[in-house]
Amino acid sequence: VVRNDSQGPGAGIYSNQYCSPKLTNVTLWDNTAASSATSIFCDGYSELTLVSSIVWGGEEGITTLGESGVQASYSCIFGGYSGSGTNNIDQNPCFASASDARGDYYLSAEAAKQKKDSPCIDAGFGLVESAPGGLSFRTTRTDEAFDTGEVDMGYHYRTSIADIRCYLNASQYRVGDTFDLSVRIANPSDET
């Protein structure tokens, strides 16, 4: 959620009335709200979980009222976060834009020819290969290199790169065995 301007509380996310949303690898940027000036606002006994995400810009990152709460871990949060959670950072995420307008919220990476690495690279929770949502086939970089190793914080874009992996049952083959592999790539929409 980016550049949302809300008249109510929570310009990016408003969690209320016993809700328990879990947000993983999301990016909220430059959201403003007339009544609360915050990107995430929790009220009414809601319990929001935030993991491997970026909440940046605006005036405040997270606001909770009453019996509500936010469990934030491995996230980059504007202004920091003193509530429940661990391994959060309060550092500029250093966004980079893709030259072909695929998105404006990639993470700056020296390997992608930007001037410096974002502190959000490899700073999320867990390994990409075991993360939900197929992150190993997505990217946070403008050069479309797949996220590998530790999960990057924030939104992961789809790529235009095809990644084909073949797994063999090692008990069926010995060193030196040969086999044929056929791959058929279909593009039903006729788009490149």
C-alpha positions as CSV (number, residue, x, y, z in Angstrom):
1,V,0.0,0.0,0.0
2,V,1.7,3.2,-1.1
3,R,0.7,6.9,-1.0
4,N,-2.7,6.3,0.4
5,D,-4.4,9.3,2.0
6,S,-7.1,8.3,4.4
7,Q,-9.6,10.4,6.2
8,G,-9.9,7.8,8.9
9,P,-7.3,6.1,11.1
10,G,-4.6,3.9,9.6
11,A,-3.8,5.1,6.1
12,G,-2.1,1.8,5.1
13,I,-3.8,-0.8,7.3
14,Y,-6.6,-0.3,9.8
15,S,-7.2,-3.3,12.0
16,N,-10.2,-3.2,14.3
17,Q,-12.8,-5.3,16.2
18,Y,-11.0,-8.5,17.1
19,C,-9.2,-8.9,13.7
20,S,-6.0,-10.9,13.6
21,P,-4.4,-10.2,10.3
22,K,-0.9,-11.6,9.5
23,L,1.1,-9.5,7.0
24,T,4.3,-11.1,5.5
25,N,6.6,-9.4,3.0
26,V,4.5,-6.4,2.4
27,T,5.6,-2.8,1.7
28,L,3.7,0.2,3.1
29,W,5.1,3.5,2.0
30,D,4.2,7.2,2.5
31,N,0.7,6.6,3.8
32,T,-1.0,9.5,5.7
33,A,-4.2,9.6,7.6
34,A,-6.1,12.8,8.7
35,S,-7.0,11.4,12.1
36,S,-3.9,9.3,13.1
37,A,-1.0,10.0,10.8
38,T,0.1,6.4,10.8
39,S,0.6,3.6,8.3
40,I,-0.7,0.8,10.6
41,F,-3.4,1.6,13.2
42,C,-4.8,-1.1,15.5
43,D,-7.8,-0.7,17.8
44,G,-10.7,-2.7,19.3
45,Y,-8.8,-5.8,20.5
46,S,-7.2,-6.5,17.2
47,E,-3.9,-8.4,17.1
48,L,-1.8,-7.8,13.9
49,T,1.3,-9.8,13.0
50,L,3.9,-8.2,10.8
51,V,6.9,-10.2,9.5
52,S,9.7,-9.4,7.0
53,S,7.9,-6.2,5.9
54,I,8.7,-2.5,5.3
55,V,6.6,0.3,6.9
56,W,8.2,3.6,5.8
57,G,7.4,7.2,5.2
58,G,4.4,9.2,6.5
59,E,4.6,10.6,10.0
60,E,4.4,7.4,12.1
61,G,4.8,3.7,11.4
62,I,2.5,1.9,13.9
63,T,-0.1,3.0,16.4
64,T,-2.0,0.8,18.8
65,L,-4.8,1.8,21.1
66,G,-6.4,0.1,24.1
67,E,-6.1,-3.7,24.2
68,S,-4.9,-4.0,20.6
69,G,-1.4,-5.0,19.7
70,V,1.1,-5.5,16.9
71,Q,3.7,-8.3,16.9
72,A,6.4,-7.0,14.5
73,S,9.5,-9.0,13.7
74,Y,12.2,-8.8,11.1
75,S,10.7,-5.6,9.7
76,C,11.9,-2.1,8.7
77,I,9.7,0.3,10.6
78,F,9.8,4.1,10.2
79,G,10.5,5.7,13.7
80,G,11.3,2.2,15.1
81,Y,8.9,0.0,17.1
82,S,9.1,-0.6,20.8
83,G,6.1,-3.0,21.0
84,S,6.2,-6.8,20.8
85,G,8.6,-8.5,18.3
86,T,12.3,-8.9,17.5
87,N,14.9,-8.0,14.9
88,N,13.3,-4.8,13.6
89,I,15.3,-2.0,12.1
90,D,14.7,1.7,11.7
91,Q,16.9,2.5,8.6
92,N,16.0,4.0,5.3
93,P,15.1,1.0,3.1
94,C,16.8,2.6,0.1
95,F,14.2,2.0,-2.6
96,A,15.1,1.8,-6.3
97,S,12.9,2.2,-9.3
98,A,12.9,-0.2,-12.3
99,S,13.7,1.6,-15.5
100,D,10.8,0.0,-17.3
101,A,8.1,1.1,-14.8
102,R,7.6,-2.4,-13.2
103,G,7.7,-0.8,-9.8
104,D,9.2,1.9,-7.6
105,Y,9.9,-0.1,-4.5
106,Y,12.7,-2.5,-5.3
107,L,15.5,-2.6,-2.8
108,S,18.7,-0.9,-3.8
109,A,21.5,-3.4,-4.5
110,E,25.1,-2.9,-5.6
111,A,24.9,-6.1,-7.6
112,A,22.0,-4.5,-9.6
113,K,24.2,-1.4,-10.3
114,Q,22.8,0.8,-7.6
115,K,25.1,2.9,-5.3
116,K,24.6,0.9,-2.1
117,D,22.8,-2.1,-0.6
118,S,19.5,-1.7,1.2
119,P,19.7,-2.7,4.8
120,C,16.5,-4.8,4.1
121,I,18.4,-7.2,1.9
122,D,18.8,-10.6,3.6
123,A,17.2,-9.1,6.8
124,G,13.8,-10.9,6.8
125,F,12.8,-14.0,8.7
126,G,14.1,-17.4,7.5
127,L,15.3,-18.8,4.3
128,V,13.7,-18.0,0.9
129,E,13.4,-21.7,0.0
130,S,11.2,-22.4,3.0
131,A,9.2,-19.2,2.9
132,P,5.5,-19.3,2.0
133,G,4.3,-17.7,-1.2
134,G,7.0,-18.9,-3.7
135,L,9.5,-16.1,-2.9
136,S,12.3,-18.1,-4.5
137,F,10.8,-17.2,-7.9
138,R,10.4,-13.5,-7.1
139,T,12.7,-10.6,-6.7
140,T,13.3,-7.4,-4.7
141,R,16.0,-6.2,-7.2
142,T,15.7,-4.2,-10.4
143,D,17.9,-6.7,-12.3
144,E,15.3,-9.4,-11.5
145,A,17.8,-11.7,-9.7
146,F,15.8,-14.1,-7.5
147,D,15.8,-13.6,-3.8
148,T,18.1,-16.3,-2.3
149,G,19.4,-17.2,1.1
150,E,17.9,-15.1,3.9
151,V,14.5,-13.5,2.9
152,D,14.6,-9.9,1.9
153,M,12.2,-7.6,3.7
154,G,9.3,-6.1,1.8
155,Y,7.3,-6.9,-1.4
156,H,8.7,-9.4,-3.9
157,Y,7.9,-8.7,-7.5
158,R,7.2,-11.3,-10.2
159,T,10.0,-11.6,-12.7
160,S,10.1,-12.0,-16.5
161,I,12.9,-14.6,-16.0
162,A,11.9,-18.3,-16.4
163,D,13.5,-20.6,-13.8
164,I,13.2,-24.3,-14.7
165,R,14.4,-26.8,-12.1
166,C,14.5,-30.5,-12.5
167,Y,14.8,-32.9,-9.5
168,L,15.8,-36.5,-9.9
169,N,15.3,-39.4,-7.5
170,A,19.0,-40.2,-6.7
171,S,18.1,-43.9,-5.9
172,Q,17.0,-44.5,-9.5
173,Y,20.3,-43.2,-11.2
174,R,24.0,-43.9,-10.8
175,V,26.9,-41.7,-11.8
176,G,27.4,-41.8,-15.5
177,D,23.7,-42.7,-16.3
178,T,22.1,-40.7,-19.0
179,F,18.5,-39.7,-19.5
180,D,16.4,-37.5,-21.8
181,L,14.7,-34.4,-20.6
182,S,12.1,-32.6,-22.7
183,V,10.8,-29.2,-21.7
184,R,7.8,-27.6,-23.4
185,I,7.2,-24.0,-22.6
186,A,3.7,-22.7,-23.5
187,N,2.6,-19.1,-23.6
188,P,-1.2,-19.3,-23.8
189,S,-1.6,-15.5,-23.8
190,D,0.9,-15.0,-26.7
191,E,2.7,-12.4,-24.6
192,T,6.4,-12.1,-24.5
